[in-house]
Amino acid sequence: MSIKTQLKDAMKEAMRAKDKSRLSAIRLIQAEIKRVEVDERIDIDDARVLAILDKMVKQRRDSISQYQAAGRQELADVEIAEINVIQDFLPAALSEAEIAELVQSAVSQTGAVSMADMGKVMGILRPQIQGRADAGAVSGLVKAALNS
């Protein structure tokens, strides 16, 4: 079942359960997907939906840190709730060991030896970690592997 279909089903369930916060978050996701489809005049696939969801989680994490710095915990709580709903539609997160294994595999696959090769390594890793790990954290692991 495609992610877009899962979203539609989840929206119906949230409506039936009268879960307003979940329904609101699902509508935000659908609106963002629709915006991309209309702007680019395409029908997006699951890989692109995952990229959109990943971006939405990152935006909300940034918002949470800003709200908490400003002492607005109630707004941060709303963002946290939205992240929880978005993550329901993302694949299971990778463990630290799995990420380290992917990084080592990508480094050996590309023959990377210096920071100049980081783009090649990240190019291989990006599709594998999409929606399953924070690209910034993986980038740090790649830097550490290339510097050692």
Phi and psi in degrees as GROMACS dihedral restraints (atoms count N, CA, C in turn):
[ dihedral_restraints ]
;  ai    aj    ak    al  type     phi  dphi    fc
    3     4     5     6     1   -71.7    20    10
    4     5     6     7     1   160.2    20    10
    6     7     8     9     1   -65.7    20    10
    7     8     9    10     1   -37.2    20    10
    9    10    11    12     1   -62.2    20    10
   10    11    12    13     1   -38.1    20    10
   12    13    14    15     1   -67.6    20    10
   13    14    15    16     1   -41.6    20    10
   15    16    17    18     1   -60.2    20    10
   16    17    18    19     1   -38.6    20    10
   18    19    20    21     1   -64.0    20    10
   19    20    21    22     1   -42.9    20    10
   21    22    23    24     1   -62.1    20    10
   22    23    24    25     1   -44.6    20    10
   24    25    26    27     1   -64.0    20    10
   25    26    27    28     1   -42.2    20    10
   27    28    29    30     1   -64.7    20    10
   28    29    30    31     1   -35.8    20    10
   30    31    32    33     1   -65.0    20    10
   31    32    33    34     1   -43.1    20    10
   33    34    35    36     1   -61.9    20    10
   34    35    36    37     1   -42.2    20    10
   36    37    38    39     1   -64.1    20    10
   37    38    39    40     1   -41.5    20    10
   39    40    41    42     1   -65.4    20    10
   40    41    42    43     1   -36.2    20    10
   42    43    44    45     1   -65.5    20    10
   43    44    45    46     1   -45.2    20    10
   45    46    47    48     1   -63.7    20    10
   46    47    48    49     1   -37.6    20    10
   48    49    50    51     1   -83.3    20    10
   49    50    51    52     1    -5.0    20    10
   51    52    53    54     1    55.9    20    10
   52    53    54    55     1    38.9    20    10
   54    55    56    57     1   -91.2    20    10
   55    56    57    58     1    90.0    20    10
   57    58    59    60     1   -65.1    20    10
   58    59    60    61     1   -39.3    20    10
   60    61    62    63     1   -68.5    20    10
   61    62    63    64     1   -41.8    20    10
   63    64    65    66     1   -66.7    20    10
   64    65    66    67     1   -42.5    20    10
   66    67    68    69     1   -60.8    20    10
   67    68    69    70     1   -42.7    20    10
   69    70    71    72     1   -61.9    20    10
   70    71    72    73     1   -44.1    20    10
   72    73    74    75     1   -65.7    20    10
   73    74    75    76     1   -40.6    20    10
   75    76    77    78     1   -64.8    20    10
   76    77    78    79     1   -40.0    20    10
   78    79    80    81     1   -64.6    20    10
   79    80    81    82     1   -36.2    20    10
   81    82    83    84     1   -61.9    20    10
   82    83    84    85     1   -43.0    20    10
   84    85    86    87     1   -62.4    20    10
   85    86    87    88     1   -48.1    20    10
   87    88    89    90     1   -63.7    20    10
   88    89    90    91     1   -37.1    20    10
   90    91    92    93     1   -64.9    20    10
   91    92    93    94     1   -40.2    20    10
   93    94    95    96     1   -66.7    20    10
   94    95    96    97     1   -41.6    20    10
   96    97    98    99     1   -62.5    20    10
   97    98    99   100     1   -45.0    20    10
   99   100   101   102     1   -63.5    20    10
  100   101   102   103     1   -38.9    20    10
  102   103   104   105     1   -60.6    20    10
  103   104   105   106     1   -44.9    20    10
  105   106   107   108     1   -64.8    20    10
  106   107   108   109     1   -43.0    20    10
  108   109   110   111     1   -62.0    20    10
  109   110   111   112     1   -41.9    20    10
  111   112   113   114     1   -71.5    20    10
  112   113   114   115     1   -45.0    20    10
  114   115   116   117     1   -61.4    20    10
  115   116   117   118     1   -41.2    20    10
  117   118   119   120     1   -97.8    20    10
  118   119   120   121     1    -3.1    20    10
  120   121   122   123     1    53.1    20    10
  121   122   123   124     1    48.4    20    10
  123   124   125   126     1  -137.0    20    10
  124   125   126   127     1   165.8    20    10
  126   127   128   129     1  -105.8    20    10
  127   128   129   130     1   112.1    20    10
  129   130   131   132     1   -79.5    20    10
  130   131   132   133     1   152.6    20    10
  132   133   134   135     1   -98.0    20    10
  133   134   135   136     1   179.6    20    10
  135   136   137   138     1   -61.9    20    10
  136   137   138   139     1   -35.9    20    10
  138   139   140   141     1   -62.8    20    10
  139   140   141   142     1   -41.3    20    10
  141   142   143   144     1   -70.9    20    10
  142   143   144   145     1   -36.5    20    10
  144   145   146   147     1   -61.7    20    10
  145   146   147   148     1   -41.6    20    10
  147   148   149   150     1   -61.2    20    10
  148   149   150   151     1   -40.4    20    10
  150   151   152   153     1   -63.3    20    10
  151   152   153   154     1   -40.2    20    10
  153   154   155   156     1   -65.1    20    10
  154   155   156   157     1   -45.7    20    10
  156   157   158   159     1   -63.0    20    10
  157   158   159   160     1   -39.8    20    10
  159   160   161   162     1   -61.8    20    10
  160   161   162   163     1   -43.2    20    10
  162   163   164   165     1   -64.3    20    10
  163   164   165   166     1   -40.2    20    10
  165   166   167   168     1   -63.9    20    10
  166   167   168   169     1   -40.0    20    10
  168   169   170   171     1   -63.6    20    10
  169   170   171   172     1   -43.9    20    10
  171   172   173   174     1   -61.6    20    10
  172   173   174   175     1   -43.6    20    10
  174   175   176   177     1   -60.3    20    10
  175   176   177   178     1   -41.5    20    10
  177   178   179   180     1   -70.0    20    10
  178   179   180   181     1   -35.8    20    10
  180   181   182   183     1   -63.7    20    10
  181   182   183   184     1   -40.4    20    10
  183   184   185   186     1   -62.6    20    10
  184   185   186   187     1   -43.0    20    10
  186   187   188   189     1   -63.0    20    10
  187   188   189   190     1   -41.0    20    10
  189   190   191   192     1   -59.7    20    10
  190   191   192   193     1   -46.4    20    10
  192   193   194   195     1   -64.3    20    10
  193   194   195   196     1   -36.6    20    10
  195   196   197   198     1   -69.8    20    10
  196   197   198   199     1   -42.6    20    10
  198   199   200   201     1   -63.7    20    10
  199   200   201   202     1   -42.2    20    10
  201   202   203   204     1   -67.5    20    10
  202   203   204   205     1   -35.7    20    10
  204   205   206   207     1   -65.9    20    10
  205   206   207   208     1   -30.5    20    10
  207   208   209   210     1   -89.3    20    10
  208   209   210   211     1    -0.5    20    10
  210   211   212   213     1    75.6    20    10
  211   212   213   214     1    27.1    20    10
  213   214   215   216     1  -110.1    20    10
  214   215   216   217     1    68.8    20    10
  216   217   218   219     1   -63.0    20    10
  217   218   219   220     1   -32.8    20    10
  219   220   221   222     1   -63.7    20    10
  220   221   222   223     1   -35.3    20    10
  222   223   224   225     1   -73.8    20    10
  223   224   225   226     1   -36.6    20    10
  225   226   227   228     1   -62.7    20    10
  226   227   228   229     1   -38.3    20    10
  228   229   230   231     1   -62.7    20    10
  229   230   231   232     1   -37.2    20    10
  231   232   233   234     1   -63.6    20    10
  232   233   234   235     1   -44.2    20    10
  234   235   236   237     1   -63.9    20    10
  235   236   237   238     1   -39.8    20    10
  237   238   239   240     1   -62.4    20    10
  238   239   240   241     1   -41.8    20    10
  240   241   242   243     1   -62.9    20    10
  241   242   243   244     1   -39.2    20    10
  243   244   245   246     1   -66.3    20    10
  244   245   246   247     1   -39.9    20    10
  246   247   248   249     1   -60.4    20    10
  247   248   249   250     1   -41.7    20    10
  249   250   251   252     1   -61.1    20    10
  250   251   252   253     1   -39.1    20    10
  252   253   254   255     1   -70.1    20    10
  253   254   255   256     1   -44.3    20    10
  255   256   257   258     1   -60.6    20    10
  256   257   258   259     1   -41.6    20    10
  258   259   260   261     1   -66.9    20    10
  259   260   261   262     1   -19.3    20    10
  261   262   263   264     1   -62.0    20    10
  262   263   264   265     1   -25.2    20    10
  264   265   266   267     1  -102.2    20    10
  265   266   267   268     1    -1.1    20    10
  267   268   269   270     1   -93.3    20    10
  268   269   270   271     1   153.1    20    10
  270   271   272   273     1   -66.3    20    10
  271   272   273   274     1   165.4    20    10
  273   274   275   276     1   -58.4    20    10
  274   275   276   277     1   139.8    20    10
  276   277   278   279     1   -68.8    20    10
  277   278   279   280     1   149.8    20    10
  279   280   281   282     1   -81.2    20    10
  280   281   282   283     1   146.4    20    10
  282   283   284   285     1   -80.0    20    10
  283   284   285   286     1   166.4    20    10
  285   286   287   288     1   -58.3    20    10
  286   287   288   289     1   -41.8    20    10
  288   289   290   291     1   -64.5    20    10
  289   290   291   292     1   -41.7    20    10
  291   292   293   294     1   -65.0    20    10
  292   293   294   295     1   -39.7    20    10
  294   295   296   297     1   -65.4    20    10
  295   296   297   298     1   -44.9    20    10
  297   298   299   300     1   -60.9    20    10
  298   299   300   301     1   -39.1    20    10
  300   301   302   303     1   -65.2    20    10
  301   302   303   304     1   -42.9    20    10
  303   304   305   306     1   -63.3    20    10
  304   305   306   307     1   -40.2    20    10
  306   307   308   309     1   -63.7    20    10
  307   308   309   310     1   -48.4    20    10
  309   310   311   312     1   -60.7    20    10
  310   311   312   313     1   -41.7    20    10
  312   313   314   315     1   -62.6    20    10
  313   314   315   316     1   -44.9    20    10
  315   316   317   318     1   -66.6    20    10
  316   317   318   319     1   -38.7    20    10
  318   319   320   321     1   -64.2    20    10
  319   320   321   322     1   -45.0    20    10
  321   322   323   324     1   -70.4    20    10
  322   323   324   325     1   -34.6    20    10
  324   325   326   327     1   -63.5    20    10
  325   326   327   328     1   -40.3    20    10
  327   328   329   330     1   -89.1    20    10
  328   329   330   331     1   -14.2    20    10
  330   331   332   333     1    70.9    20    10
  331   332   333   334     1    26.7    20    10
  333   334   335   336     1   -66.8    20    10
  334   335   336   337     1   136.6    20    10
  336   337   338   339     1  -129.4    20    10
  337   338   339   340     1   -16.1    20    10
  339   340   341   342     1  -140.6    20    10
  340   341   342   343     1   175.1    20    10
  342   343   344   345     1   -63.7    20    10
  343   344   345   346     1   -21.7    20    10
  345   346   347   348     1   -64.0    20    10
  346   347   348   349     1   -22.4    20    10
  348   349   350   351     1   -93.2    20    10
  349   350   351   352     1     4.8    20    10
  351   352   353   354     1   -60.6    20    10
  352   353   354   355     1   -38.0    20    10
  354   355   356   357     1   -60.0    20    10
  355   356   357   358     1   -41.1    20    10
  357   358   359   360     1   -63.0    20    10
  358   359   360   361     1   -45.2    20    10
  360   361   362   363     1   -64.4    20    10
  361   362   363   364     1   -46.8    20    10
  363   364   365   366     1   -65.8    20    10
  364   365   366   367     1   -31.7    20    10
  366   367   368   369     1   -61.4    20    10
  367   368   369   370     1   -36.4    20    10
  369   370   371   372     1   -76.4    20    10
  370   371   372   373     1   -39.2    20    10
  372   373   374   375     1   -74.1    20    10
  373   374   375   376     1   -36.3    20    10
  375   376   377   378     1   -51.8    20    10
  376   377   378   379     1   -49.1    20    10
  378   379   380   381     1   -65.2    20    10
  379   380   381   382     1   -29.1    20    10
  381   382   383   384     1   -76.2    20    10
  382   383   384   385     1   -29.0    20    10
  384   385   386   387     1  -102.2    20    10
  385   386   387   388     1    -3.5    20    10
  387   388   389   390     1   -52.2    20    10
  388   389   390   391     1   116.9    20    10
  390   391   392   393     1    77.0    20    10
  391   392   393   394     1     0.1    20    10
  393   394   395   396     1  -117.0    20    10
  394   395   396   397     1   -13.6    20    10
  396   397   398   399     1  -157.3    20    10
  397   398   399   400     1   155.1    20    10
  399   400   401   402     1   -75.0    20    10
  400   401   402   403     1   121.0    20    10
  402   403   404   405     1   -61.9    20    10
  403   404   405   406     1   -33.1    20    10
  405   406   407   408     1   -64.1    20    10
  406   407   408   409     1   -42.5    20    10
  408   409   410   411     1   -67.3    20    10
  409   410   411   412     1   -40.9    20    10
  411   412   413   414     1   -64.6    20    10
  412   413   414   415     1   -39.3    20    10
  414   415   416   417     1   -59.5    20    10
  415   416   417   418     1   -40.6    20    10
  417   418   419   420     1   -62.7    20    10
  418   419   420   421     1   -40.1    20    10
  420   421   422   423     1   -65.8    20    10
  421   422   423   424     1   -37.9    20    10
  423   424   425   426     1   -65.4    20    10
  424   425   426   427     1   -43.8    20    10
  426   427   428   429     1   -59.5    20    10
  427   428   429   430     1   -44.7    20    10
  429   430   431   432     1   -62.4    20    10
  430   431   432   433     1   -40.5    20    10
  432   433   434   435     1   -67.3    20    10
  433   434   435   436     1   -36.4    20    10
  435   436   437   438     1   -78.5    20    10
  436   437   438   439     1   -24.2    20    10
  438   439   440   441     1   -84.7    20    10
  439   440   441   442     1   -15.7    20    10
